[in-house]
Amino acid sequence: MDRRVAGTARAWGRGKARTWRSAREPECDIVTTERRSNGMGLYKRCQHKGRSRDRCEHEWHGSFQHRATLHRTSLSKWADEDIRSKQQAQAIYERFRQAVRDGRVSPEEDRRDGLRTFDELADRYVERYVKPRGLRTAADIEYRLKPLREFFGPKEIVAIKTADVEDFIGDLRKPRVVNRQADRTLSPASINRRLAQLRHMFNWAVAREYLERTPFRRGSATLIRLFREDNKRRRRVSEDEERQLLDAAPPLLRAMIVCALDTGMRRGEMLALTFGDVDWTNQVITLRGETTKSGRTRMLPIATLRLKAVLEWLRLDDANETKGDDVAVFSNAAGEPVRHFRKAWETTILRASGHQPEWEKGSNNR
C-alpha cells in the first residue's frame, strides 16, 4: 500500500480532510483530498478547502485500491467528460471503481492519465507546467521541444528507453543545415539544452505518476550524462574594438551597444525594457522579474553620462515628442519594439573589421 494511504488511514476513517506534500513530488501543488480508510476517495490537486475546493476549476481525481493495487486517475480524462459538480464526479468515480473491479482498467493506464505518445506528454507539459507558471522562457521551451517532437513524437512514452535517448543524441551530433549553412554540427551547449529539456519532462512525468521511471536514471545511477561545455569567457571587448563597433553601427544599434556595455543587461532584458522601467528622478533602471533569467527583479543604476544621453534620445519620437511609459525603450519611430537585429549586428561587426558586406536577397538573417 502507498505509504501516504497507510499513514493517514485512521484520519480518513474519521472522514476528515488531510493535506500533505508528497516526498516524490517536492515541487507539486498541495494535494487536498477526502478518502476513507479503505484507500478510496475523490481528491483535487489544489490548495482549496471545503466548498471552495468542490467548486474550483481544478480537475477531480479518483483513487481506488483493489486487490492490493492502488488505482489513480483523472476522472474527466477517464470518462472523457467535462465534470461540473462534485455529484457528477462521484457518479463517474463509482463507474471507475466498477471498471477496476471488472478488470477493464489497468494500473499502468491509470498512471499515464490518458497519455500515450510523447507528443501528448509534450502537450500536457506545456499546458500544466509551462503556461501556469508564466515562464518568461516559454518561447524558448517551445523551440527546444520542436526537435524532441520530431524525433520522439508518435512513440509511446512507456516505450522510450535509454537506448532511444542515446539514438537521439547521435542524431543531434550529425552534420546538418544551420542558418542555411550546410554541414554544421551543434555545439555541446546546444545539445545539452535539448537533453536538459527532455530530462526535465521525464522527471516531471515521474513526479506526477504519469510514468514509473525516467530513461535518464536507473535507481541512483545516472545513465545519460550531459556533455562538458567550454563556456569560459576569454576576454572583454577592448577600448579600440568598442570604438570601432560604435562608429560602424547604425544609430539604434549604437544605442543598444552602449546600453549593453554600461549596464551588462542581456539581450532579452534590453528588448523587454519599457520607459516605465526607467526612474528618471533616481537615475535607476528596473529589470522586472518576468524578463530576467533568474526570475528576480534587479535594479541597475544609470551610471554613465553617455547612457543617460542615449536613454533621453531614445525617449523622443520623430516629432520630438516624449514616448509613453508603455513603449519599449528600443523601438522605432512608430513605437514598435525591436524584435530582431542579427543582420544589423553582423553587418556592424564586418564593417568594424574593414569589410563591406552585401546580403543576398531573401536572406533570413534578421
N, C-alpha and C positions, 0 to 999 in steps of 0.2 A: 504493500500500500504506500502511496505517496506520503512522505513524512509530514507534509503540511496538512494532509487529510487526517492522519492518525493523531498528530499533535494537537488538533483542535476539535476532535470528535466530541469531547464532553461538552464544550461550549456550544457546538452546533445542536447537540441534543436538547439544550435548553431553548433553542430557537433564536439565539442571539446572532447578531451580525458580527463578523470578525474581519479585521483588516490585517494584512501582512505584506511584506516586501520580499519577494522570492530571492533566495540566495543565488539561483541560476539566472535571475533577471535583475541585476543591480541597477540598471538604468530604466526599467519599465515603470509604468504608472502604478500607483497603489491599486490593488485589487480589492474591491468591496463585494462581499458575497453573503448569501444565506444558504446554508446547507444543513442537512440533518445528519445524524450520527452514522448513517449507512453510506455516506460519501456521495449522496445525490443532491443536486440542487441547481438553482439558477444563479448566475452572477454576471457582473459587469466589470470591465477593467477601467475603472474611473475613480475619481475621488469623491463623488457624490454619495450621500447617505439618505436613508429613509425614502420619503416620497420623491425627493429631488432625484434620487438615483432611478426610481421607477419611471420617471418622466423624462429623463435626459436623453439625448440623441445617441448615446453610445450603444454599441451592439450588446445584445443578450447572448450569453454563452451558457451551455449546459454541461454538467459532468455527471457521470453515472458509472458506478462500479458494478461490474458483473463478472462473476467467476474469477475474482482476484485481479481483474484487469480494469483499470480506470479509463473510461472513455470521456473525452472532452471535445467540444465542437462549438463553432459559431452557429447558433440556431438559424439565423437569417440565411446564411450560406448553405447550411444543410438542407433547409426546406425550400430554398430559393424563393423566399417571401420577404416582403417589407414588413417588419414587425412594428406595430404602432402602439401596443399596450402590453402590460405585464400579463394580462389574461391570455392574450394571443401567444405570448412567449411560453406560458405554462402549457398551453394546449400543444404547441409544437414540441415542447420538451417531453411530454408524455408520448408523443409519436416517436420521438428519438429513442426513448427508453425501450419501447416495444420493438423498434428496429434492431436495437442492440441485442435484446433477448432472442430475437428470431435469427440472429446471425447475419443480418443484412448490412451491418456496419462493422468495419474492422478498425482496430486501434490506429493503424497507420493512416487510414483515411481520415479519422478524427484529427490526428495530429497535423496533417497538412492543411486542414481547414479549407478544403476545396482547391488547394494549389496543386497543379500537376507539372507544368512546364517552367523552365527558367524565365520565360517571358512573363508568365503570371506572377512569379516571385518578384521580378523587377517592378511590375506594375504595383504590387502590394507594398513594396519597399518605398516607392516614391509616394504612394498615397498615404501610408501610415507613419513613415519616418521622416521623409524629406519635407513634404508640404506642411505637416502640422508644426514643425519646428521653425518654419520660415527661414530655412538656411540660406544665407547670402550666396553660398556656393551651389545653389540648386541647379543653375545652368551648367556649371562645370560637372556636376554629378550626372546630369542627363547626357552630357558629352562623353563622359567616361563609360556610361552604360552602353553606348552605341556599339563598340567592338565586342562587349560582353554578350549583347543580344545577338549580334551577327554570328558569334561562334557557338553559343550555348542555346540560343532562342527556343527551338521546339523540343529540346531534350528534357526528359523528365528529371526533376530536381533530385529525386532519390537515386537516380542512376548516375549522377555526376560523381566520379571518384577522383582520387589524387592523380591518377594517370591522365584523366581528362584535363585537369588543370595544367599538368606538365605539357600536354599537347598544345594547350592554349599559349603557354609561354614560348614553346617552339615556334608557333605561328607568329607571335609578336616579334620574334627575333629575325624573321625572314626579311630580305630587302623588299621595299615597297615604294610606291609613289607618295611622296610627301610634299605638299605645296607645289605640285606639278613638276617635281624633280624626281627622276627615276632612280632606282637602286639606292634608296636611302634606308637606313636602319634606325629604329627607335633607340633612344638613349636608355641606360639603366634606370634613370629617374622616371622617364615616361612609362616604362614597363612596370615599375614599382607602383606608380599611381593607379594603374589599372588593376594590378594584383591586390593592392590595398583595398580598392573599392569592392572587388569580388570577395575578399576575405571578410570585410565588414558585413556584406549582405548575408553571407552564410552564418556568421556569428549572430547576427540579428535574428535570422530564421530559427536557429537553435534555441536562442534565449526565449523566443515566443512559441517554442514547441511545434513549429511547422516541420522541423527536421530533428532527427536524433543526433546527428553528427555533422561535422564540417570536414571536407576533404583536405583542409589545411593542417589538421591535427589528428593524432590518434592517442587518446589519453592525454598524458603530459608531454608527449613527443611532438615536436614540430616537423611536419612533413614537407612543407613548402616554405622556403625562405626567400626574402627579398634580396635583390642584388645590392652589392656595395656601390654607393654613389660617391662621385668625386665632385662635391659641391663647394669646395673651398674657394673663397674669393681670392683671386691672385693679386689684384691691386686696385687702386681707385683711379678715377679719371684725373689726369694731370691738369694743371692750370692752362697749359697750351692747348690740350685737347678740348677742354671746356670752352675756351675762346673760339677755337675753330668750329665747334659744333654750333655755338650761338650765332656766329657770323653766317653759317651756311643754312640755318633753319629759317623757315617762314615765321611770321610774327606769332601766330597762335602756338605753334610747336615750340618756339623760343620761350614763350611764357610757361609752357609745361615743363621744359627742361629746367628753368630757373626754380620753379616750384618743387620739382623732384630733388634738385641739388640742395636747396636751402631748408627743406623740411624732412626729407627722407621718406615721403609718402610713396606707397605702392601705386601701380597703375590704376587698379580698380578703385582705390581710395580717392585718387585725384578725380577720376571720371564721375564718381558719385557725389562729389563736393558741390554744395549749393551756396549761394551768397548768404543764406540764412545761417550757415555754419560758421561764418566769419564774424567775429566780435570786433568791430572797428574801434570801439572805445578802449577795450583792454588789449587790443592787438593779439588776439588768440584765435586759432582755428580749431574747431571741434570736429573730430572724426567720430561719427556715430557708430555705435557697436554693430549695427546690422551691415555696415560697409567695411568693417575691418576684418583681417584674417583671424585674429584672436577672439572676435566677437565682443570685445570690450571697447568702451568709449575712451578715446585719448584726446588730450589737449596739446596742441602744438603752438609755440609762440611764433609770431611774425617777427623774426629776429634780425632781418637784414632790410636795408633801405630798398634794395632792388626788388625784393619780394613784395614789399608794401607797394612800390610803384607798379609792379606787374598786376597785382590784385585790383588796384584802383583803375588801371587801364582796362582790365577785363570787365569791370563793373559797368562800363559805359557802352551803349549801343551806337549804331551808325549816326543816330540823331543826337548823340551826346547826352542821351537820357539815361538815368540810372536804372539798371535792370532790377527786377523784383527779387525778393528773398528766395522764392521757389525756383529760380532759374539756375541751371548748372553753371558753375564758375567757368568751366571750359565748354563754351558754346559758341555758335556762330552769331552773326549779326541779328538773325531772326530769333535767337534764344534757343535754338535747337541744340541739344547736347552732343558733344563729340562721342562717337562710339568706337571708331577705329582710326588708327593713324600709322599703321605699319608701313604703308608705302611712303608716307611723308618722312618717317623716321629713317627708313633705309636710304631714301634719296639724300637726306641730310648727311648721313654717315659717308656716303660715297662722295658727295660734294666736298665735305670736310677733308677727305683723303685725296682730293685733286681730280676726281673723276666727274664726268658729266653723263649721268645715266639716261637712257631712253627706254621707256616702258612700252612693251608690246600692247597693242590694242586688245582689250578683253582680258587683261591680266587680272587675277582675282586678289592680288595684294591690295589690302585696303589700308 
